Amino acid sequence: MSLVYLTFFILLNSISVQSELFTSTTHLTHLLNTEIELSKQLETYLKTEYERLDQVEKFLNIIKDEIRQAQGDTDRYFGNPVNAYLFIKHLTVEWYSVEEIVSSEISKTMGDNWLFPSYEDYTGSAIGLMRLQDTYKLNTSDLANGKISENFKSRELSASECFDLGRIAYTNGDFYHTLMWMQEALDHLNTDTNSTIPNKIDILDHLAYATSQQGNIEHALAVTEEILAIAPEHVRAQNNKQYYLDLLRNRTLTNGDKSDDLNSIPNLKKLDNVNIKNQRPKDYLEERENYEHLCRQTESKLSPKRVAKLFCRYRHNNHPYLILRPIKEEQLLDEPALYLFHDVVSDSDIEEIKSIASPRLSRAVVQNPKTAQLEPASYRVSKSAWLKNEESPVIARLSRLVEALTNLSMLTAEDLQVANYGIGGHYEPHFDFARKTEKDAFTSFGAGNRMATWLTYLSDVEKGGATVFPACGGYIKPKKGSAAFWYNLYASGEGDYTTRHAACPVLIGNKWVGNKWIHERGQEFRRPCSLDPMA
């Protein structure tokens, strides 16, 4: 209301004020023009205000609907990657635009007292969504229409939301995903009756460049022609058209055809059903295909010959801690020897561990093999916290259990690292032990290399999130309360390269794990050394 009064005040001060008009009826009639103009100005003002309030109301309705859905079961709601991405988008780029038109008091109160995600969170969640798309071979249209799997669905993405995903890929030079999401934005724009943003030309502009970078020059030219059909004066499209024509002409001449007739180039509609090239680019990870193939499994698929070597049993090691309560042990792999211990941590202990770790979670880091510095990396996306035995009897009890089951000393083991994986959270194939080429790895720890790994699963995962061993076909589906164990080093101290493993991206669910890395020092009499380098 104060804004309305202020507008009236400014408007009245801008009008030339003249006294004694009441003394003449003729002069009063002249004031009618003033009132007419005043009504026009107020109508314009109200229209702007209604548009502003309409934008705020639409945003409010979106987040109220989101709150209603999330409050029922937050873990399940945010375990859906599309829901999680849209949630972050609402609190970043969408809030930024609303923040500019609401009162400064609301903006200041929220900014000073409440936590908001950053723009990096927004782009990271989008990249995580595309990682899931690649790893689990999700169809772009299905994903955009909310069909993640048979049992999990989310709302359909709008043309604008598809465009934003494509634009993030475009900004990162990822034209493989740009092409897919811009095409999806175009398809949704044709059916999205309420969509005014993005502009069709903007979608086509991004699509043309992306498809040209993927080697589809004819398609790029056809898309550019479509832009010019809508906006004949579009300067960039005019220049790009000539550029694409020159590329096609040079290619035609190179192939021995001296004809300059390019009339056979199809238009956009004719290309709708053409198989356009869009090959996923190769990257630094040679084993990616095998790694992602394992991630798409739902269970271990070893050969019958290898399965015949595996066994299940109760283990107690004649340890007083285990004699009356032996642990269920399942061998999952023969080489490397990989074991899964079932029901080793109770639900109540798990909740306490998670409650201690949650407020301390920070972005997980890896050691740079060249500089030995710890730093975040795109191939490891999660948050972690380190918990000491002294912080809780639950943590100390877990360490005693690890020692009793493995017969290895915990005196030189690392603290318990609790990790939680976010949208598309993963850890690409890696070794837990330090290779000889790594500079000063674990020297500050002063306990030698990482001899063995204990991995506790602190949650079930609805879909994805498996631990896989690409070199040997190993596969572990997370099971709450269970723990995996393997040796990273042979008894000789040499690294076992078959233990290279990965944490697959979490497709649906909330993955928590607890890592305990056991070092060489103090194990001399518990696991004697061998002169055989492969023993």
VOFI-238989 format. One record per residue (C-alpha): x, y, z. Coordinates in steps of 0.2 Angstrom, whole numbers, plus 2048, in hexadecimal, padded with zeros to 3 digits. Layout:
N
XYZ
...
//
This chain:
535
800800800
80E80C804
8158097F2
80480F7EB
80581F7F6
8168227F0
8118207DE
80382D7E1
80F8397E9
81B8387DB
80D8397CE
8058497D6
8168517D8
81A84F7C6
8098577C1
80986A7BF
7FE8707CD
7F48807CB
7E88887D8
7D88917D6
7D18857C9
7C18837D3
7BC8947CF
7B98917BD
7AE8837B6
7B78847A5
7C88817AD
7C18727B6
7BD86A7A6
7CF86B7A1
7D38607AF
7CA8527A8
7D984E79D
7E484D7AC
7D88407B4
7D88367A4
7EB8367A4
7EB8317B6
7E08237B3
7EB81C7A5
7FB81E7B0
7F28147BE
7EC8077B3
7FE8047AD
8048047BF
7F77F77C4
7FA7EC7B5
80D7EC7BA
8087E87CC
7FC7DA7C7
80A7D27BC
8167D37CA
80A7CC7D7
8057BF7CB
8177B97C9
8197B97DC
8097AF7DE
80E7A27D0
81F79F7D9
81679E7EA
80A7917E3
8197877DC
8227867ED
8127837F7
80F7747EC
82176F7EE
820771801
810766802
8177587F9
828758801
822759813
81A748812
82A73F810
83974A80D
84573C809
83A7347FC
8367457F4
84874B7F3
84E73A7EF
84673D7DE
8537467D4
8477507C9
83E7577D9
84F75B7E1
8557647D1
84576E7D0
8457727E3
85777A7E1
8517837D1
84378B7DB
84E7917E8
85B7987DD
85879F7CB
8457A07CE
8467A87DF
8537B47D8
8467BB7CC
8397BC7D9
8447C47E6
8477D37DA
8347D87DB
82F7D47ED
8327E07FB
8447E3801
83F7DE813
83A7CC80D
84A7CB803
8557D0811
84C7C581E
84E7B6814
8607BA80E
8667BD820
85D7AF82A
85B7A181E
866795814
864795801
86D78A7F4
8797937E8
87A7947D5
8877867D6
87A77B7DF
86E77E7D0
87B77A7C3
88176B7CC
8707647CF
86D7667BC
87D75D7B8
87974F7C4
86874D7BB
87174B7AA
87E73F7B2
86F7347B7
8687357A6
87872F79F
87D7217AC
86B7197AC
86771D79A
85872779E
84E72D78F
84D74078E
83B74178B
837735798
84173F7A5
83974F79F
8287477A1
82C7417B3
82E72F7AF
83E72A7B8
8397187BB
82A70D7BC
8277117CE
82D7237CF
8267317C6
8277447C8
81E7537C0
8217577AE
82E7647AA
8297747A1
83177A791
83A78779C
84177A7A7
84776F799
84F77F791
8587837A1
8607717A2
865773790
86C784793
87777E7A2
87E770797
88177E789
88A789795
89677A79A
899776788
88F766789
887766778
88175477A
875758788
871769781
86A761771
85F75577A
858762787
85677077A
84C76476F
84275F77E
83F771782
839773770
82D765771
82676B781
82477C77B
81877676D
80D76E77A
81077A789
801787787
806792796
819793791
81F7A478C
8307A1792
83C79C78A
8397A4779
83979776A
8477A0762
85279E771
84F78C771
85378A75E
862795760
86A78A76D
86477A764
86C77F753
87D78275B
87D772765
878767757
88576F74C
89276B759
88C759759
890759746
87E75B73F
88176A733
871767729
867766739
86F77673F
86B77F72F
85977972F
85777F741
85E79073C
85279172E
84478F73A
84B79D745
84B7A8735
8397A3731
8347AA742
8407B9742
8477BD731
8527CB738
85B7C0745
86D7C5742
8767B674A
86A7AA741
86E7B3730
8817B1733
87F79F739
87579A72A
8837A071E
890797729
886787728
884789716
89678B713
89A77C71E
88E771713
895778703
8A7775708
8A276370D
8997606FD
8A87666F3
8B475B6FD
8A974C6F9
8AB74F6E7
89A7576E3
89C7676DA
88A76C6DB
88577B6E6
8737766E7
86F7756F9
85C7756F6
85B7636FC
85F76870E
850763718
84676F724
84476D736
833763735
83A757729
849754735
83E74F743
83E73D73F
85073D739
85E734744
868743749
87A73F74F
87C743762
88A738768
88F73977A
8A174077B
8AF735781
8B773A791
8C673679D
8BE7277A4
8C2718799
8B870C7A3
8A87177A3
89E70B798
8A16FC7A3
89F7067B3
88E70D7AE
8896FC7A7
88C6F57B9
8827047C0
8736FF7B6
8726EE7BD
8676EA7CC
8716DB7D2
8826D37D1
8846C97C0
8936BE7C2
8966AE7B8
89069E7C0
8A26997C1
8A66A87CC
8966A67D6
89B6947DB
8AA69B7E4
8A06A67F0
8986A2800
88E6A880F
8916A5821
8916AB833
8A16B3839
8A76B684A
8BA6B4849
8BA6AC85B
8B96BE861
8AF6C1871
8A66CF869
89F6C485C
89E6B2863
88C6B586A
8876BF85C
8906BA84C
88E6C483C
8866BF82C
8946BF81E
8916BE80C
89F6BD7FF
89B6C77F0
8AB6C67E6
8B96B97E5
8C66C57DD
8C86D17E6
8C06C87F5
8B16D37F9
8A66D0808
8956D780D
8916D6820
87E6D7823
8756E0831
8856E783A
87D6F883F
86C6FA846
860708840
861712850
87471284F
87371783C
867726841
87372C84E
88272B843
878735835
872742842
884745848
88B746836
87D75182E
881762835
89375F831
89275981F
89D762812
8A175F800
8AC7507FE
8BE7527F8
8CB7477F0
8DD7487F0
8E57507E0
8F27437DB
8FE7517D4
8FD75D7E3
8F77527F1
8EB75F7F5
8D975B7FA
8CC7637EE
8BA7607E8
8B87577D7
8AA7547CB
8AD7417CB
8A97417DE
8987497E3
8937477F5
89574F806
89E747814
8A2749827
8B0741831
8AA739842
8B6734850
8B372585C
8B373186B
8A473A864
89772D867
89671B86E
88E71685E
89D71B853
8A9712860
89E70385F
89F70284C
8B270384D
8B36F5859
8A86EB84E
8B36EE83F
8C26E9849
8BA6D984F
8B46D483D
8C36D8833
8D06D4841
8D96E483C
8DE6F2848
8D4702849
8E270C851
8E8712840
8D8712837
8D0722831
8C172A83A
8B0725834
8AC72E824
899730822
894735810
88373B809
88073B7F6
8767497EE
86E74B7DD
87773E7D2
88373C7DF
8917307DB
8A472C7DC
8AB7267CC
8B77177CB
8C671A7D7
8D27117E2
8D17137F5
8E47107F7
8F271B7F1
8FC7177E2
90F7197E1
90D7277D5
9037317E1
90C73F7EA
90D73E7FD
8FD7347FE
8F8731810
909736816
902743823
8F773582A
90772B82E
90071A82D
90471381C
8F871080E
8E570B80F
8E66F8812
8D36F5812
8C26FD810
8B36FB81B
8A3703813
89370481D
883707815
879712820
869713814
860709807
8607117F6
85070F7EB
85970F7DA
86C7117D5
87A7157E2
8827047E1
8947017E4
89C6F97D5
8AD6F17D0
8AF6F47BE
8BF6E97BC
8B76D97C3
8A46DC7C1
8A16DE7D4
8906E67D9
8896EB7EA
8786F17EC
8776FD7FC
86E6F480A
86B6FE81A
8756F7829
8816EC81E
8936EF81B
89F6EB80D
8B26E6810
8C16E3805
8D46E5805
8DB6F27FA
8ED6EB7FC
8F46DA7FA
8FD6D3809
90D6D9801
9076EB802
9056EC7EF
8F56F47E9
8E76E97E3
8E16F17D3
8D16E77D1
8CA6F07E0
8C76FF7D6
8B57047DA
8A87117D8
8987187E0
88B7187D2
8807287D1
8707277DC
8617277D1
8547277DE
8567277F1
86172E7FE
872725800
87C726810
88C71C813
89A71B820
8AC71781A
8B9711826
8CB71081E
8D7704827
8EA708825
8F96FD824
902702834
8FD6F7843
8F86E9838
9096E0838
9036D1843
8F16D183E
8F46D082B
9066CA829
9106D0819
9136C580B
9226C47FF
9176C07F1
9116D07E9
9006CA7E4
8FD6C07F4
//
